C-alpha cells in the first residue's frame, strides 16, 4: 500500500462511523475525498506546509470531510469547463483558496442543474466570475466570500498563540484561562503571555499558580490533584472575540463588488457569508437582511439582485425545507442529509435595477 493511501485511510477513518451514510455512500465519499486531495500534490496530507492551507482544516470532522468529498466530486464534474484550470491554481494558494472554492461550489450547483454557464477569464479586477447563458439573454454573477474582520483575525491569532503555549505546555500542567475582553494588540498579548509562561515555570515547582488582571484575564496553572483550588466558574479556557456589525460589512461588500458587474446586462452579486447564525425562522432572517441591506442595493442600478448564502453543520431535529417568496425577496432553507448541512439562501431584488430579473433568471438563482 502506498504512503498516500495509508495517509488517506488514516485521515478519513471517521467515514466508517458516519452512520447516516450507507456503505455505498461511504465508499463514494472516501473516493471523492481522495480525488480532491490528490489534486494538491503527492503526499499532500503528510507535508508540513499543507497544515497552513485552509483545506487541511476539512480533515478530522464529519462536516469538513463531507465538504471535501463534495469538492472532489465538483472538480471531476467541472475539470473540462473553460478557464477552470485557473480556478484550480487559485485553490492551491492558501490566500486565494476560499474565493476559488466558492466559485467551484456555484459552478457545481449550476452544472448539476444542467444550466449552461461559463467561467469568465479574469482579464481585469472588474471582470465578473460567471456568465449564465439563459434562453432570453445572458447575465453575470460576481461571487465573493466575506472574510473575518481584521480585529477578529488578530484576536483569533492571539487566542491560537495562547492555546498553543498554555494548553500544550511542555511541563504537562493543566491550565484554565478566561479572557474578559478581546485582545487585538500583539504587544499587549505578548506581555500577558510572558506572565503566563512565568506562571507555568513557577507552577512546575509549587503545583499551583494564578494570575488575575482585572477585567482582562484570569489564569490558573496547576497539577491535576489541585483542581479543587480553582473556582468552578473559572474551569474553562475561553477567549472573547470582537463584536462586529456584519450588516455594515455586507453593505461595504456590496459597494466594493457591485462595480464588477456589467452595465449592459443583468448582474448578480452572490456573497458566501459564514458570520451570520440564522434563526430557524428563515422568513425572519430574510426580513432582517432586507431591512439592513435594501437601501444599499438600490444605490447600484447594475445590481439586479443580491444573493446571500450561509451554510452550517446542523444536527437539530428540524430537517424541513422552507421557501418564502414575495415581490422583493426569496428566502430558502434546504438540508442535505448526506453532509448534515443546512443552507440558507436569501435573494433580494433591486426594483430600481436597469435590468430587473425575469422569471427564468429567478428560477436559475433558486437552483444555485
N, C-alpha and C positions, 0 to 999 in steps of 0.2 A: 504494500500500500504506500502511495506517495506521501511526502511530508504535507503537501497541500490537503490531501484527503484526510489525513489524521487531524489536521487543524480544523477542517470543515466539520468532521464528526464531533470534535470536542466543542466547537463554538455553537453548533446547532443541536446539541443533545437534548435541549429542552423541548424541541419539537416533539419528541417522543411522549412527553407528558402533557401536551396540549390536547386535552380531552374533548374539546369542542370540534376537533377535526377527525375525520375518518382516516383509515390507513392510506388510502389513495391520495387524499388531500395532504397528508403529512409528507408523503413521498414527493409530490409536486412542489410543495413549499421548500423542501430541502434542495431539490434540483434548481429551483429558481434562485434561492439564496446563493448557492454555489456559483451559478452563472453570473450573478451580479458581482460577486467578489472577484471572480476571475478577470473581469474587465478592468480591474485596478492593478493587475500585475501578479507575477509569480510570488508565492509565499507572502501575499499581502497581509494576511492576518498575523503573521509572526514577525513582521518588520517593526522596528521601534518607531519609525516615522509615521506609520499607519495610525498609531494611537492618538496622533494630533489631528487626524482627519475626522470630520463630523460623521462620516459613515461608520466609523468604529463604534460610535455610540448606539448603533442599531443592534449590535450583538449583545446578548445577555439578558434580554427581556422579551416576553412574547409579543408585545405590540411592535417593538422595533424589528424583530425577526419577520413578522408579518409584512411590515412595510418594506423590508429588504427583499422579501420574496416578490412583492408587487413590483419593485424596481427592476428586478431581474426579468420578470415577465414583460414589463414595459419596454426594456431595452431590446429584447428579442423581437417584439412586435414593431418597434419603430426604427430599427437599425438601417432599413433601406430608405427611410424618409430623407429627402434632400435637406442638406445642411445639418443633419443630426450628428455627424462626426464632430462638429464644432461644439455642440452641447456636451458630447462625451468628454471632450478635452476640458471643459469647464467643470464637469463633475469630478475630475481628478484633482482640481485645485481646492484646498480647504477654504479659501476665501470666497470662491465662486460657487461652491457646491450647492448651497440652498437655492440660489436663483435658478441654476440649471435643473435641479431636482424638481422645482415647481413646474418648469416648462415640460419636463418629461411626464409628470403626472397629468397635466392638462392634455398633452398630445395623446397619452394613453387612453384617457377617458373619451376623447373625440374619436380615436381610431376604433375603439370597441363599439362605439355607437354608429360606425360607418359614415362618419361625417368627413367630407373632403376638406383638407386643410394643408397649408404649407408652413414649415418653419422658415421665417424670413432671414436671409443673410444679414448679419448686423453690420451694415456699412458705416453707420454713424451711431452716436449715442441716442439719437432721437428716432431710431428705427423700431417699430413695434415688433413683438416676438412671433405672432402667428397671424396668418391670413386665412379666414374661413371662406370657402367657396360655396355659397348658397345658390339656390335656383334663381333668385331675382337679382342679387348683387353681392359683391364681396364685402366683408367687413374685417376689421383688425382687432386684435387683442394684445394689450400690454400686460404682462404678468410680473408681479413683484411679490417678494416675501418681506414682510415688515419685521425687522430685527429688533433685538432688545435695545433700550435706550442706553446712551453712553454711561450714565451713572449706574444703571443696573448691571452692565457688564463689569464695571470697575468693582462694584460691591460683590458680585459673584466670584470674580477672580480673587478677591481678598478672602472670601469665605473658603474657596478651594485651597488657598495657601494655608489658612489656619487649620482646616480639617486635616490636611496632609501632615502638618507639623505636630499637631496635638493628638489627634485620634490615632495616628500611626507612629507615635514617638518611639524612639529606639529603646527606651527604658521599659517599655511594656506596661506603663501605668495607665490607669483609667482617667479619662478627662470628661468633665461636663462643662459646657460654656453656653451662656445665654447672652447674646448681644442685643442691646436695647434700642439702638438707633443705627441706621445704615452707615457703614464705613465705606467711604469712597476715596479718601485721601491715602495714598500709598505711604506717605511719611508718617501719618498718624498710626496707620495699621502696623507698620514695621516697628514703631515704638512699643505698641501694645504687645506685638508678637515677641519682641525681645524679653519683655517682662514675663510672658507666659513660658518662654524657654528657660528662663532662670527658675521659674516655679517648678518646672519638671526636674531640673537638677537638684533643687532643694528637697522635693518630694521623694526623690530616689533615696534620700538619706532618712528623712523624717517620716515618710509614709503618708503624709497628708499636708497639703498646702492650698491656700486660697488667695484669690485676687479680686478686689472689688473696686471698680472705677465707676463712681456714681453716674447713673443714667447712661452708661456706655456699655459696660460688660461685667459679668460675674463669671469667674473661672474657679473650678475645683479640680485639683490633681491629687490622685490618691491610689493607694493599693486596694485591691478588691475587698479586703477584710475591713476597710474603713469606710465603706459606702454609707453606713448609717449616720456618719457625721455630716453628710450632705443633706440639706433640707430637701424634702420631696419635690418642692416646686422648682428646684434647680437641677433636677435629674434628667437633663436632655442636652443636646448640642444643637443650638439653633441660632441663626443669624437673620436679622431683619434686612429686607431688600427695599430699595427706594420705591416709593409710590410714584407712578407716572400717569398722566392723563392720556390714556390710549386713544380716546376720540380725537384729541388735539393732534396726536401723532399721525392718525389716519388722515386727518384734514391736510396735514403737511405733505403726506404721501400723494394725495390727490393733486395738490398744486404742483408737486415735483414731476409726477409721472404723466399727467394729462397732456403735457406738451409733446409726448412721444406718439400721440395718436394723430391720424391723418385729419386734415381739414375738409377733405372732399369725399368722405365715406363714413359710415357708422363706426364708432370707436368704443371699445370696451376696456375698462381698467379692472383687472382681476387681482385682488390682494389676498394672499395667504397670510393669515394672522393668528398666531397661537397664543396671544396675550389676553384674549377675552375668554372667560369661563361662562358660557351661555347658561341662562336659566333653562330649565326643562320646558318652559313656555316659549316656544320658538316665536310665536306671534309677538310676545312682549319684547323679546330680544331684538327682533327686526324693527319694531316700532321705535325703540330707543336709538338704534343705529340711524334710522331715517331722521329722527328729530335732531340728532347731533351732526349729521353729515349732509343733509339735503341742500342746505344753502350753499355749501362749498361746491357741491356737484353742479348747481345751477350756474356757477361762475364760468363754466367751461362748456361752450356750445358744441365743441368737437367731441365731448364725452357723452355718448348716448346712454350709458348705464355703468354703474359700479357694481361689481360682484365681489362680495367678501366671503371667504371660506375659512372656517376654523374646524379642525379635526382633533379628536381626543379619544384616548382609550376609555371605554365605557363598560363598566361591569354592573351597571344598575339593572333592575328588572324591567325597566321601561324600554322596550325594543320597537315601539310603534313608529312607523314612518309618517311624517306630517308634512302637509303643504298648505300654505296660506297665500292667497292671491288677491290683489286688488289693482286698481289702475296705476298705482305709484310704486308698488314693490311686489316681489315674490319671495317667500321665505320657505325653505325646505329643510327638513331633518331626515337624514337617511342613516341606516345602520347596516354594517357589514358583519354578519355572524362569524365569518372566517377570520377576520382580523380583529374582531371585537372593538371596532372603531365607529363612533358616531361622527357624522359630518353635518355641520350646519352651513347652509348656503343662503345668503341674502342678496337679492338683486334689487337695486334701487334705480328707477328710471329717471332720466332727465327730461322733464316735459318742455324744457327750453332748448333741447338739442337741435342742431341744424338737421341732423338725420335721426329722427326717432326710430326705434326698433319696430320692425314689423312682426307679425305672428310667427313666421318661420324662424326668424333670428332669435326670438324669445324661446322657442322650443329647443333650439340648439343649445342655448345657455343653460336651460334646465337639465340637459343631459351631461353637462360637464361634472 
